[in-house]
Amino acid sequence: MDKNPILEFIERLPFFQEFSDEEKAKLVNTSGIFEKYKDGETIISEGDSGSALFVVLTGSIRITKSTLAPVRDGHISLQEPEEITIAELKAGSIFGEVSLISNRPRNTNALADSQQVVVMKITQEIIDKFNLVIQKKFQAQLILTLVQRLDDMNTKYIKLKSSLQKD
């Protein structure tokens, strides 16, 4: 019997390496977990509430952040916010983990950046339906993902600070 191509794909992702084949198959066979987007469509919007983590299966995603002009208290700005691209994610990337863990509003936008994007949307409700062993694996992998992101941000910050000090 041929193996599910999505299952084969997620088996190669570091996030799912701690999961057994049975656990991965259970996840992939969860109803309503897959979503499709076309180029330019919004997957998540900054400020929205959300408790889902996304795994990019095909295509690419552009992560953006809105920047507002500095405004004094009691004043408004007529200037449109600028969208700054802070990351470009390819197949295998994970995003949305901060809101999943913290239940805080989204702090970035995620936009489909290729003709077709397919993501696996894993909500807290989906995770809660699994047994405690699988839930613990999700928690451990989310922590590792956050630690890696923090390390990456620290490296970028140090490089930026170093280049500014040279100038």
WOMOQUI-V137960 format. One line per field, one symbol per residue. ss: DSSP state (H for helix, E for strand, C for the rest). phi: phi as a letter, one per 20 degrees, with the letter a starting at -180 (. if undefined). burial: # if it has 9 or more other ideal C-beta (glycine too) atoms within 8 Angstrom, else .. A space follows every 10 residues. Layout:
ss: ???
phi: ???
burial: ???
//
This chain:
ss: CCCCHHHHHH HCCHHHCCCC HHHHHHHHCC CCCEEEEECC CEEECCCCCC CEEEEEEECC EEEEEEECCC CCCCCCCCCC CEEEEEEEEC CCCEECHHHH HHCCCCCCEE EECCCEEEEE EEEHHHHHHC CHHHHHHHHH HHHHHHHHHH HHHHHHHHHH HHHHHHC
phi: .fegfffgff feeggdfeef gfffffffef fmedcdcdgn feecdgnfea cbdcdfecnc cdecceddff cfgndcdeff feedfdacdd gnfcbnffff femeggdbdc cfcbgccccd ddeffffffe ffffgfffgf ffffffffff gfffffffff fffffff
burial: .....##### #.#..#..#. ..######.. ..##..###. #.##.#...# #######.## ######.... .......... ..#....##. #.######## ....##.### ###..##### ###..##..# ...##.##.# ##..##.... .......... .......
//
